[in-house]
Amino acid sequence: MKNLKSIALSLIVALGTLTATAQTKKIDAEKSKVLWTAKKVGGQHLGDIKLKEGNLIFKGKDLKGGNFTVDMTTINTLDLQGEWKGKLDGHLKNDDFFAVDKFPTSTLVFKKIGKKSTNTYTVEADLTIKGITNPITFDIEANKGIANAKLIIDRTKYGVKYGSKNFGALADKAIDDEFELKVQLKY
């Protein structure tokens, strides 16, 4: 009987130790990068946007969670200068696109993570843009203080329909519904 109590106590201590090993690692927003690419008929535009805050959660070396807030007011075009840059940045921030006055942040919250290979995971997450939340799936590689991911986002699922051929834009003026985010997180 004493032996069973000792075993039970050992199991409780061991399980408590396993639970306690989960670590939340804060993202260094200043050193992290979020680059976007949006394509249209006859070209594309490149830009960046700033992270406001974020965390990755690890248990040992395995990624177990994450949550991020993006500052939508920092949408910035990198491939234009002067007047054209100002016009595009302003247009992306207005109601035709991301309505940053009403929705100054977007969020990404990890919901389920599956290990794909060493340091690489498939993440199912909830992405909220313009107050609209949809599921998204992507791969992320996390190792030695750096995590990299590429997300493909269908903007029309978030009420961003300007220039979409699926919502009335002329074919030669159409903007692709999907845009790409390349993310490098430093933690």
Disulfide bonds with the S-S distance in Angstrom:
none
